Amino acid sequence: MSRLEEERKPFHIKILDRIRASKLLKIIVLLAPASIFLAIFFFSPFIIALMYSFNMFKQVVYTYVFVPRISLEYYIRLLDFPGIFVTMQRSFYYAIVTVILTLLLSYPAAYYIGFKLDPKYKSTAVLLFIIPFWVNFLLRTYSMKFVLHDEGLVNTLLMTLGLIKEPIRFLGTDLAVIIVMAYDYMFLMFLPLYGVLEKLDKELLEAAATLGASPYKTFLKVTLPLSSPGIIAGSLLVFIPAVGEFIIPMLVGGVNTTTLGTLIYSFFITVRGEAGWGIGSAAGLIYIIFIMVLSYLYIKLVGAEVQFG
């Protein structure tokens, strides 16, 4: 191409040619949109929360002024907060029980659809399983509140069958929180389990049966170990939001079902001044660090399973 033709090119064509010719510019152009988005909506709030947790802002009348200092005051006040360790223990209890319950409910369904169901019906079965979870999270939680009400579906059914004489009080209890959390997060366990089980090599099961292994032993020695990446992935996907959940305990729980999430919410909303934001930010940072550690362990564990197993 002659120099004259090069000069006659439109400006945007020249820019595109320059980008195509430079590997560095290609990387910048591809990463720029996501980087800008993350910088504005993730890293900026994270840095502001970090600064609040280290007491780097001082309230002057109706504004906050930056103060170049690092203080652990809010972390100490958080750890001295009455019942903080009980609240954290309760959050972990809810999350662990939710993981176990969703696993027990999702594994049989994923196993049946992945192994036993006719292939032409698999997509329909998966679709029918996850359709309820297309409904808004808040609406699903509210619906469960009516289901578990003293005069709701569960109590009405149990009384109609003659199994109970008086309504069982679900709302405001640990049981209600766990039931609703298991319902709301079950699809997060089901999808990775189904993805692993559906792709499992069926010839391995046939080989185990040929060698004389019973169905029970085949499941324990072959199916369960090979499905461990799905179990680990599903457990992490359920555990991370469950341990920080605050909407479900607020809607179906009570004063005795306070979690780390509701505590962070109350610090930001009900405690006025920089103290509320500072202590809430400190609690949020502790939660984020914990999630980052879990994510790292997940990458190490699941990555090893995928690579070597």
Stockholm file with secondary structure:
# STOCKHOLM 1.0

chainA/1-309         MSRLEEERKPFHIKILDRIRASKLLKIIVLLAPASIFLAIFFFSPFIIALMYSFNMFKQVVYTYVFVPRISLEYYIRLLDFPGIFVTMQRSFYYAIVTVILTLLLSYPAAYYIGFKLDPKYKSTAVLLFIIPFWVNFLLRTYSMKFVLHDEGLVNTLLMTLGLIKEPIRFLGTDLAVIIVMAYDYMFLMFLPLYGVLEKLDKELLEAAATLGASPYKTFLKVTLPLSSPGIIAGSLLVFIPAVGEFIIPMLVGGVNTTTLGTLIYSFFITVRGEAGWGIGSAAGLIYIIFIMVLSYLYIKLVGAEVQFG
#=GR chainA/1-309 SS CCHHHHHHSCHHHHHHHHHHHCHHHHHHHHHHHHHHHHIIIIIHHHHHHHHHHTTCEEEETTEEEECCCCCCHHHHHHHTSTTHHHHHHHHHHHHHHHHHHHHHHHHHHHHIIIIISCHHHHHHHHHHHHGGGGSCHHHHHHHHHHHTSTTSHHHHHHHHTTSCSSCCCCTTSHHHHHHHHHHHHHHHHHHHHHHHHHTSCHHHHHHHHHTTCCHHHHIIIIIHHHTHHHHHHHHHHHHHHHHTCCHHHHHHCCGGGCCHHHHHHHHHHHSCHHHHHHHHHHHHHHHHHHHHHHHHHHHHHHHHHHHHC
#=GC SS_cons         CCHHHHHHSCHHHHHHHHHHHCHHHHHHHHHHHHHHHHIIIIIHHHHHHHHHHTTCEEEETTEEEECCCCCCHHHHHHHTSTTHHHHHHHHHHHHHHHHHHHHHHHHHHHHIIIIISCHHHHHHHHHHHHGGGGSCHHHHHHHHHHHTSTTSHHHHHHHHTTSCSSCCCCTTSHHHHHHHHHHHHHHHHHHHHHHHHHTSCHHHHHHHHHTTCCHHHHIIIIIHHHTHHHHHHHHHHHHHHHHTCCHHHHHHCCGGGCCHHHHHHHHHHHSCHHHHHHHHHHHHHHHHHHHHHHHHHHHHHHHHHHHHC
//
